[in-house]
Amino acid sequence: MKVLGISAGREAGNSEILLKTALEAVEKEGHEVSFLRLHDYNIKPCTGCEVCTWLGRSNQPIHCKYKWDEDDFYSLMQQVDECQGLILAAPAYHLLPPGLLGVLVNRLHGFGYSASQANKRAGDPKLRRAVATIGVAGSDWNSLQVPVLNFYATELICSQMNLVDQLFTTGVPALGNVAIKPDVLERAALLGKRLASQLGDSGPVEYLGDRPEACPICHSDILVFKNGRLSCAICDVAGDPEIDENGKIKKIRWDGGIEVSRFSMFGGKKHDEAMGDAVKKTQKMGYVFTEEDKRIIKETRERINSYLTPVKPERKAE
Ligand SMILES: Cc1cc2nc3c(=O)[nH]c(=O)nc-3n(C[C@H](O)[C@H](O)[C@H](O)COP(=O)(O)O)c2cc1C
């Protein structure tokens, strides 16, 4: 089996040290490993043209408005398509994974719609990919990092919540800092071993990580308050807290598992319903509007566009 490691961190930095430690462990289990550094890839930001969205919805082979030779997106995606396991490693930048990773994931938009499309590209209809994540952070400013990293990792494998393990370490601000933390290095090797154990099967991926305290699906801990209930910010599964005698949350009674999350047929239907009448089930290409609505949208856009011209960037010569 092939396992790809992607690092969004510095060259031979903390993310990369832990990622490669995990990949070494994967290789020891008899699998093929490869590695790429996101900084080597020039990826243009998504322009919101939605070419990929509509191709995906009409079950046509997905591509972006940018062609192969316009940037390095397809070259990267080809490597993701060809892997059966993925480890995504990234530092915390402003509470989140770096924007560079966000740029990649935005470009995946339509590609993430359908695992079957990815499997078609990989030539294996039954293929399911397992993922693991590694997050490193300088300080305690990291609350959104791992949950978002887990989400990005699953988006990369076409919105499948196949998380096997997650490793998160803080207090490593300096370049290579993690090298002096043998326990963390050991934990990275364990992550690699755990991922390797989940490769090549066709059944559900088993979560083997050790942060089981919050969401039962993505095992993250960002909950949002929604309609008087708690809900996982990543998976959109709702639940109600059970309070103990000290007024603390004892546990959360969740509505269910992956079958009621956004990573399911149920979630897909909910997603489409949330877009209102603009998206019809039978509609394959483009949004649906009445002639009157089209006129209002056109006139409003024209009016808004003619009010205030954007200030364009100014480049001063050296
Ligand atoms: C632009 C920037 C923003 C950062 N923001 C945070 C942050 O919000 N929270 C945090 O804990 N560390 C932050 N850091 C520190 C990095 O997460 C830390 O140095 C990490 O070890 C870098 O990983 P790397 O060596 O794999 O690149 C930031 C670093 C940079 C360069």
The ligand as an SDF file (V2000), in Angstrom:
LIG
                    3D

 31 33  0  0  0  0  0  0  0  0999 V2000
    2.9370   33.0610   10.8800 C   0  0  0  0  0  0  0  0  0  0  0  0
    3.0180   32.1990   12.1220 C   0  0  0  0  0  0  0  0  0  0  0  0
    1.9290   32.1160   12.9580 C   0  0  0  0  0  0  0  0  0  0  0  0
    1.9710   31.3060   14.0910 C   0  0  0  0  0  0  0  0  0  0  0  0
    0.8710   31.2350   14.8780 N   0  0  0  0  0  0  0  0  0  0  0  0
    0.8620   30.4100   15.9430 C   0  0  0  0  0  0  0  0  0  0  0  0
   -0.3080   30.2740   16.7380 C   0  0  0  0  0  0  0  0  0  0  0  0
   -1.3460   30.8970   16.5200 O   0  0  0  0  0  0  0  0  0  0  0  0
   -0.2680   29.4230   17.7870 N   0  0  0  0  0  0  0  0  0  0  0  0
    0.8560   28.6990   18.0920 C   0  0  0  0  0  0  0  0  0  0  0  0
    0.8170   27.9220   19.0350 O   0  0  0  0  0  0  0  0  0  0  0  0
    1.9880   28.7950   17.3380 N   0  0  0  0  0  0  0  0  0  0  0  0
    2.0140   29.6290   16.2750 C   0  0  0  0  0  0  0  0  0  0  0  0
    3.1360   29.7100   15.4910 N   0  0  0  0  0  0  0  0  0  0  0  0
    4.3080   28.8860   15.8180 C   0  0  0  0  0  0  0  0  0  0  0  0
    4.3730   27.5770   15.0280 C   0  0  0  0  0  0  0  0  0  0  0  0
    3.1900   26.8460   15.1410 O   0  0  0  0  0  0  0  0  0  0  0  0
    5.5270   26.7250   15.5450 C   0  0  0  0  0  0  0  0  0  0  0  0
    6.7420   27.4220   15.4100 O   0  0  0  0  0  0  0  0  0  0  0  0
    5.6450   25.3900   14.8510 C   0  0  0  0  0  0  0  0  0  0  0  0
    6.5270   24.5570   15.5390 O   0  0  0  0  0  0  0  0  0  0  0  0
    6.1440   25.5140   13.4180 C   0  0  0  0  0  0  0  0  0  0  0  0
    6.1300   24.2480   12.8220 O   0  0  0  0  0  0  0  0  0  0  0  0
    7.1710   23.8040   11.7060 P   0  0  0  0  0  0  0  0  0  0  0  0
    8.5180   23.7990   12.3610 O   0  0  0  0  0  0  0  0  0  0  0  0
    6.7100   22.4800   11.2680 O   0  0  0  0  0  0  0  0  0  0  0  0
    7.0830   24.8310   10.6140 O   0  0  0  0  0  0  0  0  0  0  0  0
    3.1360   30.5470   14.3730 C   0  0  0  0  0  0  0  0  0  0  0  0
    4.2360   30.6280   13.5160 C   0  0  0  0  0  0  0  0  0  0  0  0
    4.1890   31.4350   12.4050 C   0  0  0  0  0  0  0  0  0  0  0  0
    5.3850   31.5070   11.4710 C   0  0  0  0  0  0  0  0  0  0  0  0
  1  2  1  0
  2  3  1  0
  2 30  2  0
  3  4  2  0
  4  5  1  0
  4 28  1  0
  5  6  2  0
  6  7  1  0
  6 13  1  0
  7  8  2  0
  7  9  1  0
  9 10  1  0
 10 11  2  0
 10 12  1  0
 12 13  2  0
 13 14  1  0
 14 15  1  0
 14 28  1  0
 15 16  1  0
 16 17  1  0
 16 18  1  0
 18 19  1  0
 18 20  1  0
 20 21  1  0
 20 22  1  0
 22 23  1  0
 23 24  1  0
 24 25  2  0
 24 26  1  0
 24 27  1  0
 28 29  2  0
 29 30  1  0
 30 31  1  0
M  END
$$$$
